[in-house]
């Protein structure tokens, strides 16, 4: 399969970010799956404590999301946007997953909500009630782990145990964070779980935060397939998801787990 990641710089207005999103969809024509950074249609409002961010909330039926859904049909592509989403009267940091006909296969919501300076996420997001979801595609199984969730090893491990060949990670990492450690964190988890991992980041300065880019893809042996710089752009690469299934057979780590003994 051909994977595409839109490493985006965000504007203040939802409609401006949507226009850029749709342009990235067109640029990714010929790819099989396209995904985006965390909360791609808004500025990173979670860097501020308890502000009103309701103007960034979208429902799954919002016409702006329907415009992305339409691109799936036009381009014959799976697309996974990550947005500030309203559901059952609650706000979520959520990734929608559309198939090539524009059908919504499901909504993955952030499971673990962080609270720290510049990441006041508990002020805005509700933890997922459903947990992690793995989606069936024509190319293999795809799991979604959102930003902070990747720091909890149970997140990617759960997707892998559910059969994920690829785990996509929309994120918001800054240049002030330990980016080398973040890369190795993903490489080790790809190796331990015998799965591809792709992480797509924001770029550009927003308030006091300077988003780093460095979106990357890692293979099931822990090797770096591709890594971007800190500029806005579309990153693409060819992946053979069967490699993940073969690696699980060659190294059956997951089959040897003894969860009844874990705390």
C-alpha positions, -999 to 999 in steps of 0.1 A, spaced: 0 0 0 10 36 -5 8 56 27 6 94 29 10 118 58 1 155 57 26 173 79 6 206 83 10 241 96 -23 252 111 -41 285 108 -65 300 133 -96 294 112 -113 261 107 -122 268 71 -87 278 62 -74 245 77 -101 226 58 -90 242 25 -55 231 31 -67 196 42 -86 192 9 -56 204 -10 -34 177 7 -61 151 -3 -56 161 -39 -19 160 -36 -21 125 -22 -39 112 -53 -27 77 -61 -21 69 -24 -42 43 -5 -43 59 29 -39 95 40 -38 107 76 -31 140 94 -17 155 126 -37 159 158 -66 184 158 -58 194 122 -87 219 117 -78 241 146 -49 259 163 -35 239 193 -59 255 218 -49 229 245 -18 249 252 -40 273 272 -59 265 304 -97 262 303 -106 285 274 -138 283 253 -129 262 223 -165 253 213 -161 271 180 -137 243 169 -160 215 179 -174 195 149 -201 168 148 -195 137 127 -222 151 103 -206 185 99 -204 196 63 -167 202 67 -161 166 75 -185 156 47 -161 175 23 -133 151 34 -156 122 30 -163 133 -5 -126 133 -13 -125 96 -3 -150 88 -31 -133 111 -56 -98 97 -50 -106 61 -40 -86 66 -8 -89 58 28 -87 90 48 -83 96 86 -87 132 98 -82 140 135 -104 168 149 -120 182 180 -152 162 178 -186 164 196 -205 132 205 -233 125 229 -228 161 243 -191 155 251 -159 168 235 -132 144 222 -98 144 205 -108 120 178 -98 104 145 -124 94 120 -117 66 96 -133 67 62 -131 40 36 -126 45 -2 -163 50 -8 -165 76 19 -182 54 45 -173 62 81 -159 29 95 -155 42 130 -143 69 153 -112 64 175 -110 87 205 -80 96 227 -79 71 256 -54 87 280 -58 124 287 -27 143 297 -25 175 319 6 196 320 18 231 310 10 236 273 -9 204 273 -40 212 293 -59 184 276 -81 175 306 -97 209 302 -109 200 267 -111 163 260 -132 134 274 -114 100 276 -126 74 252 -153 50 264 -147 25 237 -109 21 238 -88 13 208 -102 2 174 -85 -17 146 -100 -11 111 -102 -37 83 -89 -23 50 -82 -38 16 -45 -38 24 -44 -50 60 -56 -40 95 -50 -4 107 -51 8 143 -51 44 156 -33 57 187 -37 94 193 -7 115 205 -2 110 242 -17 75 240 16 63 224 35 69 257 15 41 273 28 9 259 -6 -8 263 -20 14 235 1 1 206 3 -33 222 -36 -35 223 -38 -26 186 -12 -52 177 -30 -79 198 -61 -70 178 -42 -78 146 -30 -43 135 -4 -45 107 -1 -7 109 -7 18 137 -11 54 127 -4 81 153 -17 117 148 4 139 171 15 174 182 52 173 192 72 204 198 109 212 193 112 216 231 104 179 237 129 150 236 123 141 199 151 116 197 136 97 226 101 99 209 116 83 178 132 55 197 100 50 217 82 43 185 110 22 170 111 -1 201 73 -5 201 72 -13 164 98 -40 171 81 -54 202 47 -55 185 58 -65 150 38 -38 134 44 -7 112 40 26 130 35 59 113 34 92 132 23 125 117 31 158 134 22 194 131 47 221 121 50 258 127 49 282 157 16 286 176 17 309 206 46 296 227 48 262 210 70 254 180 58 222 164 86 200 152 74 180 123 97 150 119 68 128 110 81 92 105 73 57 95 89 26 111 88 -10 100 80 -41 121 117 -47 127 121 -13 143 139 3 112 132 38 102 115 38 67 112 76 63 115 107 85 105 143 75 121 176 84 104 205 100 87 219 69 51 216 58 46 189 32 32 156 21 52 125 31 46 93 12 60 58 12 53 23 0 46 -3 27 40 -41 24 17 -48 54 22 -85 49 56 -79 64 40 -73 97 21 -106 96 52 -125 86 72 -108 114 45 -119 140 49 -155 128 87 -153 129 87 -137 164 55 -148 182 60 -124 211 23 -117 214 13 -153 216 37 -157 246 21 -130 267 7 -139 302 -17 -110 309 -31 -128 340 2 -121 357 5 -84 348 -4 -54 369 
